[in-house]
């Protein structure tokens, strides 16, 4: 295993790595970031917290954190069974990844950023991330997952466990920018305590060979709130099986799952979503909308609602179809070509405003959308 050289700032990284990181939402200047974690292949190359946030955050390699804190064993594989499937078993054998802890009552104004990158063809990257948002804390994390331009193939297996304590608020955004011949298998679960909030945003705008993910949120505390949002643009034969699940296991919980899917060029997308109301009162809504841009692609929407108490309030809305011809005709009547009209409608459909991202990251995602739409 080749160890990657450690750096003291992102600007010291080779141009190819820095460019790939930027395309997945990483800010090399770090001016409006609380900290940075950079992991390439099997090596941590950068891990630091900005001065003004020291004493409010802890950021370590997971392996280092397990050696430092004996109590962390209570969290390690606490939400996901290490024997769940062949991928979790492989992570359990050998892994990297980060341990992030937001200290009690800490309010972190700027997001922390992390980047997980595959730089060598044929590499299988395995990570196990553990996040603990202590009582009353507030923080955001932006994770960019990507491949180096020279890496033509690879596999990424990622396990993430989130513990959101009483009154904590945590916002997690993951941007996937994998190569076209990459197999991706994330596994994640979040556990929410009383009056806590967990928002998870997922963005996929580039082709990927095969992706399978199903993040789950367990609302174990009273008045816990969960929001799972995803924007997926599947092209060039991508295989995407993406889902989200929320379970209400305490009174007063609320949750929402929203997904937007575009499929073209022979791509196959399965969009799953399930909300389980195991206690009451509880309120949940699931919304899945998809647009097919050709006859060779497939979107399979599978919304599920499970109510186990008489006064739970669960609803869903699902729709898969084409762009309405009247919308295209209207824009063409304003002087646009059919292609330009289609690209505008697609960008509007993939509305990044639903994610609540920081302004600079919204701009970065919109830039990707602009380039994507221009090439349609």
C-alpha positions as CSV (number, residue, x, y, z in Angstrom):
1,X,0.0,0.0,0.0
2,X,1.5,3.3,-1.1
3,X,1.2,6.1,1.5
4,X,0.4,9.5,0.1
5,X,2.4,12.5,1.2
6,X,0.8,14.6,3.9
7,X,0.4,18.3,3.3
8,X,-0.4,21.3,5.5
9,X,-2.9,22.9,3.2
10,X,-4.9,22.0,0.1
11,X,-3.0,24.3,-2.1
12,X,0.1,22.0,-1.7
13,X,-1.7,19.2,-3.4
14,X,-0.9,18.2,-7.1
15,X,-3.0,20.1,-9.6
16,X,-5.0,17.0,-10.7
17,X,-6.0,16.1,-7.2
18,X,-6.9,19.7,-6.4
19,X,-9.0,20.1,-9.5
20,X,-10.9,16.9,-8.8
21,X,-11.6,18.0,-5.3
22,X,-12.8,21.4,-6.4
23,X,-15.3,19.7,-8.8
24,X,-16.8,17.8,-5.8
25,X,-17.4,21.0,-3.8
26,X,-14.1,21.4,-1.9
27,X,-12.9,25.0,-1.3
28,X,-9.1,25.0,-1.6
29,X,-8.8,28.5,0.1
30,X,-10.6,27.2,3.2
31,X,-11.5,30.7,4.1
32,X,-15.1,29.9,5.0
33,X,-14.5,26.4,6.3
34,X,-14.2,25.3,9.9
35,X,-11.8,22.5,9.0
36,X,-10.6,20.1,6.3
37,X,-10.1,16.4,6.0
38,X,-8.6,14.9,2.8
39,X,-8.3,11.2,2.3
40,X,-6.7,9.8,-0.9
41,X,-6.8,6.1,-1.7
42,X,-5.8,4.6,1.7
43,X,-4.1,7.6,3.2
44,X,-5.0,10.7,5.1
45,X,-3.1,13.6,3.5
46,X,-4.6,16.5,5.4
47,X,-6.6,16.9,8.7
48,X,-6.9,20.2,10.5
49,X,-9.3,22.5,12.3
50,X,-9.1,26.3,11.7
51,X,-7.9,28.3,14.7
52,X,-11.2,30.0,15.6
53,X,-12.9,26.6,15.9
54,X,-10.3,24.8,18.0
55,X,-11.8,23.6,21.2
56,X,-15.2,23.3,19.5
57,X,-14.4,20.4,17.2
58,X,-12.4,17.2,17.2
59,X,-11.3,15.7,13.9
60,X,-9.2,12.5,13.8
61,X,-8.7,9.4,11.7
62,X,-11.1,6.8,12.9
63,X,-8.3,4.4,13.6
64,X,-6.5,7.0,15.7
65,X,-9.7,8.0,17.6
66,X,-10.4,4.3,18.5
67,X,-7.0,4.1,20.1
68,X,-7.3,7.4,21.9
69,X,-10.9,6.9,23.3
70,X,-11.9,3.6,24.8
71,X,-15.5,4.8,25.0
72,X,-15.7,5.1,21.2
73,X,-16.0,1.4,21.0
74,X,-19.7,1.9,22.2
75,X,-20.3,3.9,19.0
76,X,-18.1,1.9,16.5
77,X,-20.5,-0.4,14.6
78,X,-23.2,0.7,16.9
79,X,-25.8,1.5,14.2
80,X,-24.7,-0.7,11.4
81,X,-24.0,-4.5,11.6
82,X,-20.5,-5.2,10.5
83,X,-21.8,-8.5,9.1
84,X,-24.7,-6.8,7.2
85,X,-23.3,-7.6,3.8
86,X,-20.1,-8.3,1.9
87,X,-19.2,-4.6,1.7
88,X,-19.5,-3.9,5.5
89,X,-17.5,-7.0,6.1
90,X,-14.7,-5.7,3.9
91,X,-14.7,-2.4,5.7
92,X,-14.5,-4.2,9.0
93,X,-11.3,-6.0,7.8
94,X,-9.4,-2.7,7.0
95,X,-10.5,0.9,6.7
96,X,-9.6,4.6,7.0
97,X,-12.0,7.5,7.3
98,X,-12.6,10.2,9.9
99,X,-14.0,10.7,13.4
100,X,-15.7,14.0,13.9
101,X,-17.1,15.2,17.2
102,X,-18.8,18.6,17.7
103,X,-18.5,19.5,21.4
104,X,-21.5,20.2,23.6
105,X,-23.1,23.6,22.8
106,X,-20.6,24.5,20.1
107,X,-22.1,26.5,17.2
108,X,-20.0,26.1,14.1
109,X,-20.8,28.9,11.6
110,X,-18.7,27.6,8.7
111,X,-19.1,24.0,7.3
112,X,-16.3,21.5,7.8
113,X,-15.2,19.9,4.5
114,X,-14.0,16.4,3.7
115,X,-12.8,14.8,0.5
116,X,-12.5,11.1,-0.2
117,X,-10.6,10.5,-3.4
118,X,-9.5,7.5,-5.5
119,X,-6.4,8.4,-7.4
120,X,-5.3,5.0,-8.8
121,X,-7.1,2.8,-11.3
122,X,-8.4,-0.5,-9.8
123,X,-8.2,0.9,-6.2
124,X,-10.7,-0.3,-3.6
125,X,-11.2,2.4,-1.0
126,X,-12.7,1.5,2.3
127,X,-13.7,4.1,4.9
128,X,-15.6,4.1,8.2
129,X,-16.7,7.5,9.4
130,X,-18.1,8.2,12.9
131,X,-19.8,11.5,13.6
132,X,-21.0,12.6,17.1
133,X,-22.9,15.9,17.4
134,X,-23.0,16.4,21.2
135,X,-25.9,18.0,23.0
136,X,-26.9,21.5,21.8
137,X,-24.3,21.7,19.1
138,X,-24.8,22.9,15.5
139,X,-22.6,22.1,12.5
140,X,-22.5,21.4,8.8
141,X,-20.3,19.0,6.8
142,X,-19.7,19.0,3.1
143,X,-18.2,15.7,1.8
144,X,-16.9,15.4,-1.8
145,X,-16.3,11.9,-3.1
146,X,-14.4,11.7,-6.4
147,X,-11.9,10.1,-8.6
148,X,-8.7,11.5,-10.1
149,X,-9.0,12.2,-13.8
150,X,-6.3,9.5,-14.4
151,X,-8.2,6.8,-12.4
152,X,-10.3,5.0,-14.9
153,X,-11.9,2.5,-12.5
154,X,-12.2,1.8,-8.8
155,X,-14.4,0.8,-5.9
156,X,-15.5,2.9,-2.9
157,X,-17.1,1.3,0.1
158,X,-18.1,3.8,2.8
159,X,-19.7,3.2,6.2
160,X,-20.9,6.3,8.1
161,X,-22.5,6.3,11.6
162,X,-24.1,9.6,12.9
163,X,-25.1,10.2,16.5
164,X,-27.1,13.3,16.9
165,X,-27.6,14.1,20.6
166,X,-30.3,16.1,22.4
167,X,-31.0,19.5,20.9
168,X,-28.2,19.1,18.3
169,X,-28.6,20.3,14.7
170,X,-26.5,18.6,12.0
171,X,-26.5,19.2,8.2
172,X,-24.6,16.7,6.0
173,X,-24.1,17.2,2.3
174,X,-22.5,14.6,0.1
175,X,-21.5,15.3,-3.5
176,X,-20.5,12.3,-5.7
177,X,-18.3,13.0,-8.7
178,X,-17.1,9.5,-9.4
179,X,-15.6,8.2,-12.7
180,X,-17.8,6.3,-15.2
181,X,-16.3,2.9,-14.3
182,X,-16.5,3.2,-10.5
183,X,-18.6,0.9,-8.2
184,X,-19.9,2.8,-5.1
185,X,-21.3,1.2,-2.0
186,X,-22.1,3.7,0.9
187,X,-23.8,2.4,4.0
188,X,-25.0,5.0,6.6
189,X,-27.4,5.3,9.5
190,X,-28.2,8.2,11.8
191,X,-29.6,8.1,15.3
192,X,-31.5,11.1,16.6
193,X,-32.2,12.0,20.3
194,X,-34.8,14.4,21.8
195,X,-35.3,17.7,19.9
196,X,-32.5,17.0,17.5
197,X,-32.4,17.7,13.7
198,X,-30.5,15.8,11.0
199,X,-30.6,17.0,7.4
200,X,-28.9,14.9,4.7
201,X,-28.3,16.2,1.2
202,X,-27.1,14.0,-1.7
203,X,-26.0,15.3,-5.2
204,X,-25.0,13.1,-8.1
205,X,-24.5,14.9,-11.4
206,X,-21.8,12.8,-13.1
207,X,-22.0,9.3,-14.6
208,X,-21.1,6.3,-12.4
209,X,-20.9,2.6,-13.3
210,X,-22.9,1.3,-10.4
211,X,-24.1,3.0,-7.2
212,X,-26.2,1.5,-4.4
213,X,-27.0,3.5,-1.2
214,X,-29.8,3.5,1.3
215,X,-29.3,6.0,4.2
216,X,-31.5,5.4,7.2
217,X,-32.5,7.8,10.0
218,X,-33.8,6.4,13.3
219,X,-35.7,9.1,15.2
220,X,-35.4,7.6,18.7
221,X,-35.9,10.9,20.7
222,X,-39.1,12.9,21.1
223,X,-39.6,15.7,18.6
224,X,-36.7,14.7,16.5
225,X,-36.7,16.0,12.9
226,X,-35.1,14.4,9.8
227,X,-34.8,15.6,6.2
228,X,-33.3,13.5,3.4
229,X,-32.9,15.3,0.0
230,X,-31.4,14.0,-3.2
231,X,-30.7,15.3,-6.7
232,X,-29.6,12.7,-9.3
233,X,-28.7,13.2,-12.9
234,X,-28.0,9.8,-14.4
235,X,-26.3,9.6,-17.8
236,X,-24.2,7.4,-20.0
237,X,-25.6,4.1,-18.8
238,X,-25.3,4.8,-15.1
239,X,-26.8,2.2,-12.7
240,X,-28.2,4.0,-9.7
241,X,-30.1,2.3,-6.9
242,X,-30.7,5.1,-4.3
243,X,-33.1,5.1,-1.4
244,X,-33.8,6.7,1.9
245,X,-35.6,5.6,5.0
246,X,-36.9,7.3,8.2
247,X,-38.3,5.6,11.2
248,X,-40.3,7.4,13.9
249,X,-39.8,5.7,17.2
250,X,-40.8,8.5,19.6
251,X,-43.7,10.9,19.9
252,X,-43.6,14.3,18.1
253,X,-41.2,13.2,15.3
254,X,-41.3,14.8,11.8
255,X,-39.5,13.8,8.6
256,X,-39.4,14.4,4.9
257,X,-37.8,12.6,2.0
258,X,-37.5,14.6,-1.3
259,X,-35.8,13.3,-4.5
260,X,-35.4,14.7,-8.0
261,X,-34.2,12.3,-10.7
262,X,-33.2,12.8,-14.4
263,X,-32.3,9.8,-16.5
264,X,-31.0,9.6,-20.0
265,X,-28.5,7.7,-22.3
266,X,-29.5,4.2,-21.2
267,X,-29.3,4.8,-17.5
268,X,-31.3,2.9,-14.9
269,X,-32.4,4.5,-11.7
270,X,-34.3,2.9,-8.8
271,X,-35.5,5.6,-6.4
272,X,-36.7,4.0,-3.1
273,X,-38.1,5.8,-0.1
274,X,-39.8,4.6,3.0
275,X,-41.2,6.3,6.1
276,X,-42.3,4.2,9.1
277,X,-44.5,5.6,11.8
278,X,-44.0,3.3,14.7
279,X,-45.4,5.8,17.3
280,X,-47.5,8.8,17.4
281,X,-48.0,11.6,17.0
282,X,-45.7,11.7,14.0
283,X,-45.8,13.4,10.6
284,X,-43.9,12.4,7.4
285,X,-43.9,13.2,3.7
286,X,-42.2,11.5,0.8
287,X,-41.8,13.1,-2.6
288,X,-40.2,11.5,-5.6
289,X,-40.2,13.0,-9.0
290,X,-38.4,11.8,-12.1
291,X,-38.0,12.9,-15.7
292,X,-37.0,10.6,-18.6
293,X,-35.2,12.3,-21.5
294,X,-35.1,9.3,-23.8
295,X,-36.7,5.9,-24.5
296,X,-33.6,3.8,-23.5
297,X,-33.6,4.8,-19.8
298,X,-35.6,3.6,-16.8
299,X,-36.7,5.3,-13.6
300,X,-38.4,3.0,-11.0
301,X,-39.9,4.9,-8.1
302,X,-40.8,2.9,-5.0
303,X,-42.4,5.0,-2.3
304,X,-43.5,3.2,0.8
305,X,-45.4,4.4,3.9
306,X,-45.9,2.1,7.0
307,X,-48.2,3.3,9.8
308,X,-48.3,1.4,13.0
309,X,-50.4,3.8,15.1
310,X,-53.9,5.1,14.2
311,X,-53.0,8.8,14.4
312,X,-49.7,9.0,12.4
313,X,-49.8,11.4,9.5
314,X,-47.9,10.0,6.5
315,X,-48.2,11.1,2.8
316,X,-46.3,10.6,-0.4
317,X,-46.2,12.0,-4.0
318,X,-44.5,10.2,-6.8
319,X,-44.4,11.0,-10.5
320,X,-42.3,9.8,-13.5
321,X,-42.6,11.1,-17.0
322,X,-41.3,13.4,-19.7
323,X,-41.0,17.1,-19.9
324,X,-44.3,18.6,-20.8
325,X,-44.4,19.6,-24.4
326,X,-46.3,22.8,-23.6
327,X,-43.5,24.0,-21.4
328,X,-41.0,23.5,-24.3
329,X,-43.3,25.2,-26.8
330,X,-43.7,28.2,-24.4
331,X,-40.0,28.7,-24.0
332,X,-39.5,28.3,-27.8
333,X,-42.1,31.0,-28.4
334,X,-39.7,33.3,-26.4
335,X,-37.0,32.7,-28.9
336,X,-35.2,29.7,-27.4
337,X,-34.2,26.6,-29.4
338,X,-35.7,23.2,-28.3
339,X,-32.4,22.1,-26.8
340,X,-32.0,25.4,-24.8
341,X,-35.6,25.1,-23.6
342,X,-35.0,21.6,-22.5
343,X,-31.8,22.5,-20.6
344,X,-33.6,25.3,-18.7
345,X,-36.4,23.0,-17.7
346,X,-33.9,20.4,-16.5
347,X,-32.0,22.9,-14.4
348,X,-35.2,24.2,-12.9
349,X,-36.3,20.7,-12.0
350,X,-33.0,19.9,-10.3
351,X,-33.4,22.9,-7.9
352,X,-30.5,23.0,-5.5
353,X,-32.4,25.4,-3.3
354,X,-34.2,22.4,-1.7
355,X,-30.8,21.4,-0.2
356,X,-30.2,24.5,1.8
357,X,-26.5,24.6,0.9
358,X,-24.0,27.3,1.7
359,X,-24.0,30.1,-0.9
360,X,-20.6,29.2,-2.3
361,X,-21.5,25.5,-2.7
362,X,-24.8,26.4,-4.3
363,X,-22.8,28.3,-6.9
364,X,-20.5,25.4,-7.5
365,X,-23.4,23.0,-8.0
366,X,-25.1,25.4,-10.3
367,X,-21.9,25.7,-12.3
368,X,-21.9,21.9,-12.7
369,X,-25.5,22.0,-13.8
370,X,-24.8,24.7,-16.3
371,X,-22.0,22.7,-17.9
372,X,-24.2,19.6,-17.8
373,X,-27.1,21.3,-19.5
374,X,-24.9,22.9,-22.1
375,X,-23.8,19.4,-23.2
376,X,-27.3,17.9,-23.5
